[in-house]
Amino acid sequence: MNQPVDAFWMPFTPNRRFKAAPRLLVSARGVRYTAADGREVLDGISGLWCVGAGHGHPRIREAMKAQMDTLDFASNFQVGHPGAFALAERIADLAPEGLDRVFLVNSGSEACDTALKIALAYWQAVGQGQRNLFVGRERGFHGTGFGGISVGGMTLNRRAFGGAMLRSDHLRSTWDPANQAFVRGQPQTGAEFADELETRIVALHGANNIAAVVVEPVAGSTGLLIPPLGYLQRLREICDRHGLLLIFDEVITGFGRFGDMFASQALGVVPDMILFAKTVSNGAAPLGGVIVHRRIHDALMQGPEFLAELMHGYTCSGHPLACAAGLAMLETLEQEQLIARVRSLTPVLENAVHGLASLPGVVSVRNLGLAAGIELAVKDGQPGLRGAMAQAAAFDFGVLTRAPGDTLILAPPFVSEPEEIHQMVARLASAIESTF
Ligand SMILES: Cc1ncc(COP(=O)(O)O)c(C=O)c1O
């Protein structure tokens, strides 16, 4: 394929290196991509944690085509279209009790900035506008908006943009290599890492200055950091004690990946808002949103009735094509019982990836639901170098993975066959070996 590659400035990509040897994907079906040179590449990362139902799912394709034939675009500013309402109702039905108001956006980053704005507006509405400090967590990822990088804790994502942050502080991450390096499921130790919220952060800033605590129930983008048993429960208890809002970023955990519709349900902790994106549309259209507790929503339903209650939204919030994809995806999850399938595939992935622990240079293997992280020893004192090498090699061996830092992630589509998961892990093993 002779595609010029200069003009497109690629996101989150070492552009110069990529363009020297482009890796182009030209088509996809099920759990397989086809590369430009005709090679098959197994999709070990569900596109980018999106494609749970597999690529080119017929129900989603047909729904999007039908939508295109009927209504290609209608804004949701002062008019509306049925798809957005239907999707929001459906999501509200699936969400934990009490969270039943849904603001639609186009991405996880927009979902994060939207949730932070809702939190600030809520505190103003209830007469506590001084609460404007956000608490995030080291190694957290909440997208790339200014709100998201403020509460996020990935140093490289913040470094170049340092001056323009919201007021924030950060909890330590839950990662504890001495006790968690080779753990199946949730670590038994580390619940006490949550206590810092009370003993340091509330103590330092004062609860009545803090708007919200924002965490991923399971952190994905910094290499699958799994919450210790009891950790999220403790965060919830501390938030309740001090009246802080708790926001779960479920952009990768929402819609099935951890064996329940939301990680909130899988792990038994209900936040005040949930951010979602990715799997909600199976990646077929940009779609995200914030599920908001009714009490927060209702507190904002005030002021003159001819004025919008929240001055916020995007031209494509609740775009008809995205809503059609979302509704079809939710139907697919239900009809094909894909979340039960995630539960049955979890031990298959778990056993396969823990088999990699004996490879030279593997320093950690961790897994939860249909996701696993395999961490490799740092090469030549340069964190991320071995991960980047292994990720590139994996593509050449025929499996798509992601390597935040030196951790290779596997998060296969929910429709994968056990045999395909074994193939993904075997190809990953070859890639890892090739870097030593
Ligand atoms: C937890 C989390 N939040 C937010 C985002 C940002 O989503 P988007 O890239 O759709 O803006 C991501 C993306 O990977 C994510 O993993």
The ligand as an SDF file (V2000), in Angstrom:
LIG
                    3D

 16 16  0  0  0  0  0  0  0  0999 V2000
  -10.1220    5.5390   32.2420 C   0  0  0  0  0  0  0  0  0  0  0  0
  -10.1190    6.4080   31.0260 C   0  0  0  0  0  0  0  0  0  0  0  0
  -10.6950    7.6120   31.0890 N   0  0  0  0  0  0  0  0  0  0  0  0
  -10.7370    8.4220   30.0290 C   0  0  0  0  0  0  0  0  0  0  0  0
  -10.1900    8.0460   28.8290 C   0  0  0  0  0  0  0  0  0  0  0  0
  -10.2160    8.9850   27.6770 C   0  0  0  0  0  0  0  0  0  0  0  0
  -11.1150    8.5670   26.7120 O   0  0  0  0  0  0  0  0  0  0  0  0
  -11.0530    9.1800   25.2470 P   0  0  0  0  0  0  0  0  0  0  0  0
   -9.7690    8.7510   24.6410 O   0  0  0  0  0  0  0  0  0  0  0  0
  -12.2740    8.6060   24.5860 O   0  0  0  0  0  0  0  0  0  0  0  0
  -11.1390   10.6580   25.3850 O   0  0  0  0  0  0  0  0  0  0  0  0
   -9.5850    6.7960   28.7120 C   0  0  0  0  0  0  0  0  0  0  0  0
   -8.9870    6.3710   27.4490 C   0  0  0  0  0  0  0  0  0  0  0  0
   -8.2950    5.4010   27.3520 O   0  0  0  0  0  0  0  0  0  0  0  0
   -9.5480    5.9540   29.8450 C   0  0  0  0  0  0  0  0  0  0  0  0
   -8.9690    4.7420   29.8040 O   0  0  0  0  0  0  0  0  0  0  0  0
  1  2  1  0
  2  3  1  0
  2 15  2  0
  3  4  2  0
  4  5  1  0
  5  6  1  0
  5 12  2  0
  6  7  1  0
  7  8  1  0
  8  9  2  0
  8 10  1  0
  8 11  1  0
 12 13  1  0
 12 15  1  0
 13 14  2  0
 15 16  1  0
M  END
$$$$
